[in-house]
């Protein structure tokens, strides 16, 4: 029960963090102007050190290679686990139609369900972790994939330093 509450809390916090950035971009961008998200903003150093630069809204977005497939992610310290969009998880054959989504989650859009899975590998820059716990949301629940604490807590450190998020294994 405590795990479910923590998962729900993490997802609610994640959506609360994402929504203002989306609203800010929607209201500040010039009409007709589209901005491509900065996904390849990883600056790898030696020894499993990665530096991420914040986007215009202050969020740390990058790409992660999950089970050998590259997907965009938002780093979210408020998410207990990595949370994947159904659509991305389906394209990686992590879920199938008819699978049970038996973990209740609460988001800014309301309640939803998710399926708990274990990812074979997750790579960000030069850092690779194996056997990482994750959730796959029901279709349409998440707008973006979240790189949550099931990845971050296994690092030696993660901190903001001179405007960059530093991840070190």
Helices and strands as residue ranges (DSSP letters): H 2-28, E 42-45, E 49-53, E 61-66, E 69-75, E 82-84, H 86-91, E 103-107, E 110-124, E 127-137, E 145-147, H 149-152, E 157-161, E 164-168
